[in-house]
Amino acid sequence: MTRNTLPALKIGLATAALALGIAGSSTARAQTAEAAAAPTAAPTASPDGAQATQPAPAQLNQPPYYQPTPGDPQAYPQQQPYPQQQPYPQQQPYPQQQPYPQQAYPQPYQQQPYYGQQPYPQQPVYVAPPYAPRRSLGYTDRFRPQFGLGLRVSGLYAGSELTAYGSEGFGLEFLLRVHPRVTLEALIQYQNVSSSDYYAPVYYYDRYDLPILGGARIHLGNPFWVFSPYVVGAAGATYSRLSFDPSLPPDGRWFFEAQGGVGFEIRLGRHFLLNADLRAFGRFRNESTTDVFVQDTLGNYYRALGNSGGILFNFGFAGLF
């Protein structure tokens, strides 16, 4: 056992003795109070009238009570004082850091003049132009004039002073595209009709026409569309020859012809196209004293080759170069 544990042991023993003393004193006081509070039993009378004497209560064996004096060091041991804690030593301040010495940088490098070979000239850099996708059908966006050659078939219905008739024909056309919206045309056609009609002014009617015309087509909308509508106008000369009696020589005349209408082109690539148009036409000539007249059964006279007009439909195919 160390020296520090002896005071603690003494304190424990004194505390236990004090608790036992307090418990004994409390028990004695409780018993005394009960004895005082209990009533005194009256003496009972004997049968013969004499008063009986009751036995005295038994005395309890109580342990002796020890009351320590206030100055008893055994009962109240004094606790040793705690040793006084030494103060913490004060921390010394950190030494102040010295500033870093400023480094002296060298002076910038001075480029020395070069007296040797002259520098090479910079070569030009070629940049390819952006690729423009070409159209699968129709023309590209870059235009150039084109010459074309085409064939056409036609059908017409016309009426003259003498009679009305229908005719078929074919022709050859020359095309020159001078602008994305303008195409020039020159054409020569052959048209023929041969019929026999009992109810017409003449029974036999055999006629052919040979138009030689020049004109222009003006394209509408986007000129690079595959389907390109246009308006057309043409004018020229037409030679006509008529025979209404096999026994007589035929009559031939020159006419001035004018045409106008609308149509469309379907462009099959850059070099081929289909076209169709519907035109109105008129054929005119000056009258003369040498004209041939025909007399009907009623005595009316009609000029055999007079002015006429009608409707003409053309369908053609052309190639461009």
C-alpha positions in Angstrom: 0.0 0.0 0.0 1.3 3.4 -0.9 1.3 6.5 1.1 -1.5 8.0 -1.0 -3.9 5.1 -0.3 -3.7 5.3 3.5 -5.7 8.5 3.9 -8.4 7.1 1.6 -8.6 3.9 3.7 -9.0 5.9 6.9 -11.7 8.0 5.4 -13.6 4.9 4.4 -13.4 3.3 7.9 -14.6 6.5 9.5 -17.5 6.8 7.1 -18.6 3.2 7.9 -18.4 3.7 11.7 -20.4 7.0 11.4 -23.1 5.2 9.4 -23.4 2.4 12.0 -23.7 4.9 14.9 -26.4 6.9 13.1 -28.4 3.7 12.3 -28.2 2.5 16.0 -29.3 5.8 17.4 -32.3 5.9 15.1 -33.4 2.4 16.2 -33.2 3.3 19.9 -35.2 6.4 19.5 -37.9 4.5 17.6 -38.2 1.9 20.3 -38.5 4.5 23.1 -41.2 6.3 21.2 -43.2 3.1 20.7 -43.0 2.3 24.4 -44.2 5.7 25.5 -47.1 5.7 23.0 -48.4 2.2 24.0 -51.3 2.5 26.6 -50.9 1.0 30.1 -52.9 -2.1 30.4 -55.4 -2.0 33.2 -54.9 -4.6 35.9 -57.3 -7.4 35.5 -59.4 -8.6 38.4 -59.0 -12.1 39.6 -62.0 -14.3 40.3 -61.8 -13.6 43.8 -61.8 -9.9 43.4 -58.1 -9.4 43.9 -56.2 -7.4 41.4 -53.7 -9.4 39.3 -50.3 -8.2 38.7 -49.0 -8.3 35.0 -45.4 -9.2 34.3 -43.0 -6.4 33.3 -42.0 -6.1 29.7 -38.8 -7.8 28.6 -35.8 -5.5 28.1 -34.2 -5.5 24.7 -30.4 -6.0 24.4 -29.3 -2.8 22.6 -25.7 -2.4 21.5 -23.8 0.5 22.9 -23.9 3.7 20.9 -20.6 5.3 20.2 -20.8 9.0 19.5 -17.4 10.3 18.3 -16.3 13.7 19.4 -15.9 16.4 16.8 -12.2 16.5 17.3 -11.6 12.8 16.9 -9.1 12.4 14.0 -10.1 8.8 13.6 -13.7 9.5 13.0 -13.2 12.6 10.8 -9.9 12.2 8.9 -8.9 15.3 7.0 -8.3 14.9 3.3 -4.9 15.8 2.1 -4.9 18.8 -0.2 -4.2 18.3 -3.8 -0.8 19.3 -5.0 -0.8 22.6 -6.7 -0.4 22.3 -10.4 2.6 23.9 -11.9 1.8 26.6 -14.5 2.5 25.7 -18.1 5.7 27.3 -19.5 4.9 30.2 -21.8 5.7 29.3 -25.4 8.4 31.3 -27.0 7.4 33.3 -30.1 8.5 32.0 -33.5 11.5 33.7 -34.9 10.5 36.1 -37.7 11.3 34.8 -41.1 13.8 36.7 -43.1 12.5 37.9 -46.6 13.9 36.1 -49.6 16.6 37.9 -51.4 15.4 39.4 -54.6 16.9 37.5 -57.6 18.4 39.6 -60.3 17.2 38.4 -63.7 19.5 38.7 -66.7 18.8 41.3 -69.3 16.6 40.2 -72.3 18.4 38.7 -75.2 19.2 41.2 -77.9 18.8 39.6 -81.4 21.8 40.1 -83.5 21.3 41.2 -87.1 21.5 38.4 -89.7 23.6 39.1 -92.7 23.4 35.7 -94.3 20.9 34.1 -96.8 17.7 36.0 -97.5 14.6 34.3 -96.2 12.6 32.2 -98.7 9.6 33.8 -100.2 6.3 32.5 -98.8 4.6 30.0 -101.1 1.0 30.7 -102.0 -1.5 28.4 -100.3 -4.1 26.9 -102.5 -7.6 26.5 -101.0 -10.0 24.4 -102.9 -13.4 26.0 -103.5 -16.3 24.5 -101.6 -17.9 21.6 -103.4 -21.3 22.4 -104.8 -23.4 19.2 -105.2 -24.7 18.8 -108.7 -28.3 18.2 -109.5 -29.2 14.6 -110.5 -31.6 16.1 -113.1 -31.7 19.4 -114.8 -29.0 22.0 -115.3 -26.3 23.0 -112.9 -26.2 26.5 -111.4 -23.4 27.5 -113.8 -24.9 28.6 -117.1 -23.4 28.5 -120.5 -25.1 29.0 -123.9 -26.2 25.8 -125.7 -27.3 24.8 -129.2 -29.9 22.2 -129.7 -31.6 20.2 -132.4 -35.0 18.6 -132.0 -37.9 16.8 -133.7 -41.6 17.5 -133.2 -45.0 16.2 -134.2 -48.1 18.4 -134.4 -51.8 18.4 -134.9 -54.0 21.3 -135.7 -57.6 22.3 -136.3 -58.2 25.2 -138.6 -61.0 27.0 -140.4 -61.0 29.1 -143.5 -63.5 30.9 -145.7 -64.0 27.8 -147.7 -64.2 25.0 -145.0 -62.9 23.8 -141.6 -60.3 21.0 -141.5 -57.9 19.1 -139.3 -54.3 18.4 -140.2 -51.3 16.5 -138.9 -47.6 17.1 -139.4 -44.0 16.8 -138.2 -41.1 19.2 -138.2 -37.5 20.0 -137.4 -36.6 22.7 -134.8 -33.3 24.4 -133.9 -32.8 25.7 -130.4 -30.3 28.2 -128.9 -30.4 28.8 -125.2 -28.9 32.3 -124.8 -30.0 32.9 -121.2 -31.2 30.7 -118.3 -34.7 32.1 -119.0 -34.6 32.6 -122.8 -34.5 30.0 -125.6 -34.6 31.0 -129.2 -36.2 28.6 -131.7 -36.3 28.2 -135.5 -38.5 25.6 -137.1 -39.8 24.2 -140.4 -42.9 21.9 -140.5 -44.9 20.0 -143.0 -48.7 19.7 -142.4 -51.0 17.8 -144.7 -54.7 17.1 -144.9 -56.6 15.1 -147.6 -60.3 14.4 -147.2 -63.5 13.7 -149.1 -66.7 15.2 -147.7 -70.0 15.1 -149.5 -71.5 17.9 -147.4 -68.6 20.4 -147.7 -68.6 23.1 -150.4 -66.1 20.9 -152.3 -66.1 17.2 -152.4 -62.4 16.7 -152.6 -60.0 18.7 -150.4 -56.2 18.1 -150.5 -54.0 20.7 -148.9 -50.5 20.9 -147.4 -48.8 23.8 -145.5 -45.1 24.4 -145.0 -44.5 26.9 -142.1 -41.0 28.5 -141.7 -41.0 30.3 -138.4 -38.7 31.8 -135.8 -39.6 32.6 -132.2 -38.6 32.6 -128.5 -39.5 30.8 -125.3 -39.4 32.7 -122.0 -39.1 30.4 -119.0 -41.1 31.2 -115.8 -40.1 30.4 -112.3 -36.7 29.0 -111.4 -34.8 28.5 -114.6 -33.0 25.5 -113.1 -36.1 23.5 -112.3 -36.5 20.1 -113.9 -40.1 21.1 -114.9 -39.9 24.5 -116.5 -43.0 26.2 -117.8 -42.7 28.9 -120.5 -44.6 31.2 -122.8 -43.8 31.2 -126.5 -44.3 33.4 -129.5 -43.3 32.8 -133.1 -43.8 34.4 -136.5 -42.8 33.7 -140.1 -44.0 32.7 -143.5 -46.1 29.7 -144.6 -46.5 28.3 -148.1 -49.9 26.6 -148.7 -51.0 24.5 -151.7 -54.6 23.4 -152.3 -56.2 21.0 -154.8 -60.0 20.6 -154.8 -60.4 19.3 -158.4 -58.1 16.7 -159.9 -58.9 18.0 -163.3 -57.6 21.5 -162.4 -54.1 22.6 -161.4 -53.6 23.2 -157.6 -53.5 26.7 -156.2 -50.5 27.8 -154.1 -50.0 31.0 -152.0 -47.7 32.5 -149.4 -49.1 33.6 -146.0 -47.9 35.5 -143.0 -48.3 33.4 -139.9 -48.1 34.3 -136.2 -48.3 31.9 -133.2 -48.6 32.4 -129.5 -49.1 30.0 -126.6 -47.9 28.3 -123.4 -45.9 25.1 -122.8 -43.4 23.4 -120.6 -40.1 21.6 -120.7 -39.0 18.5 -118.8 -35.2 18.5 -118.6 -33.5 15.1 -118.6 -30.1 16.2 -117.5 -28.0 18.9 -119.1 -28.3 17.7 -122.7 -31.8 16.4 -123.3 -35.3 17.7 -122.9 -38.9 17.0 -123.7 -41.3 19.8 -124.5 -45.0 20.3 -125.3 -47.0 23.5 -126.0 -50.4 24.6 -127.2 -50.5 27.6 -129.6 -53.1 29.7 -131.4 -52.2 30.7 -134.9 -53.4 32.8 -137.8 -52.5 32.9 -141.5 -53.1 36.0 -143.5 -52.4 37.2 -147.1 -53.3 40.0 -149.4 -56.2 39.4 -151.8 -55.7 39.7 -155.5 -57.6 39.4 -158.7 -55.9 36.2 -159.5 -57.4 34.3 -156.6 -59.3 31.1 -157.2 -62.9 31.0 -156.2 -65.2 28.1 -155.7 -69.0 28.3 -156.3 -71.4 26.1 -154.3 -74.7 24.8 -155.4 -76.5 27.9 -154.1 -74.4 30.2 -156.3 -72.2 31.5 -153.5 -68.5 32.2 -154.2 -65.7 31.3 -151.7 -62.0 32.0 -152.0 -60.1 28.7 -152.2 -57.0 29.9 -150.2 -58.2 32.6 -147.9 -57.2 33.7 -144.4 -57.5 31.0 -141.8 -56.8 30.4 -138.1 -56.9 27.6 -135.5 -55.3 25.8 -132.7 -51.9 23.9 -132.9 -50.5 21.3 -130.5 -46.8 20.4 -130.6 -44.8 17.7 -128.8 -41.1 17.4 -129.2 -37.7 15.9 -128.1 -34.4 17.8 -128.3 -30.8 17.4 -127.6 -28.5 20.2 -126.4 -24.8 20.6 -127.0 
